[in-house]
Amino acid sequence: MSVSARLLAVTAACVSVAGLIAPHVVLRTADQPQGPWGLPKTLVTTAAMPGGIDGSYIHPWSKGPDLYFTLSRWSDYSVALMKTTLTK
C-alpha cells in the first residue's frame, strides 16, 4: 500500500489503566475522506516507549510503503521520528 494511495489517520489514543493515562498510537486508513475508515491498528504502545506518548503527526515526506511520523514523549517532552511500513 502506498502512502499516497490511501488516506491515513495516525492518532494518539488515550486509555485509562488503573487511573494512569496509557496512550498508544494507532493507524486507520480509508479510500475517501468521508470513509468508511478501517479498524485501528496499533503502531506504538507505552510498553515500547515508556514515559507516555502523545501528539503524533504524519511526516509530509512519507512516500511509497514507508510511513514516517513523529510523536512526543510526555515524561521529558522529547520528540521521536518513527517509521512503519504499510502492507495490504
HUMONOR-V797309 format. One record per residue. N is the residue number from 1. PHI is phi in radians with two decimals (999 if undefined). BURIAL is b if it has 16 or more other ideal C-beta (glycine too) atoms within 10 Angstrom, else e. Layout:
BEGIN
n=<N	N>
phi=<PHI	PHI>
burial=<BURIAL	BURIAL>
END
This chain:
BEGIN
n=<1	2	3	4	5	6	7	8	9	10	11	12	13	14	15	16	17	18	19	20	21	22	23	24	25	26	27	28	29	30	31	32	33	34	35	36	37	38	39	40	41	42	43	44	45	46	47	48	49	50	51	52	53	54	55	56	57	58	59	60	61	62	63	64	65	66	67	68	69	70	71	72	73	74	75	76	77	78	79	80	81	82	83	84	85	86	87	88>
phi=<999	-1.51	-1.01	-1.38	-1.40	-2.35	-1.38	-2.21	-2.29	-1.98	-2.31	-1.64	-1.79	-1.63	-2.21	-1.48	-2.20	0.92	1.44	-1.82	-1.50	-2.20	-1.28	-2.44	-1.73	-2.11	-2.08	-2.27	-2.20	-2.71	-1.47	-2.40	-1.01	-1.47	1.62	-1.26	-1.58	-1.28	-1.18	-1.17	-2.08	-1.25	-1.77	-2.47	-2.13	-1.17	-1.15	-1.43	-2.45	-1.05	1.95	1.49	-2.13	-2.84	1.10	-1.52	-2.45	-1.28	-1.34	-1.18	-1.57	-1.08	-2.48	1.05	-1.45	-1.58	-1.95	-1.83	-2.58	-1.87	-2.63	-1.92	-1.77	-1.06	-1.05	-2.28	1.00	-1.48	-1.94	-2.09	-1.65	-2.01	-2.40	-2.41	-1.83	-1.47	-2.32	-1.41>
burial=<e	e	b	e	e	e	e	b	e	b	b	b	e	e	e	e	e	e	e	e	e	e	b	b	b	b	b	e	b	e	e	e	e	e	e	e	e	e	e	e	e	e	b	b	e	b	e	e	b	e	e	b	b	e	e	b	e	e	e	e	e	b	e	e	e	e	b	b	b	e	b	b	b	e	e	e	e	e	e	e	e	b	e	b	e	b	e	e>
END
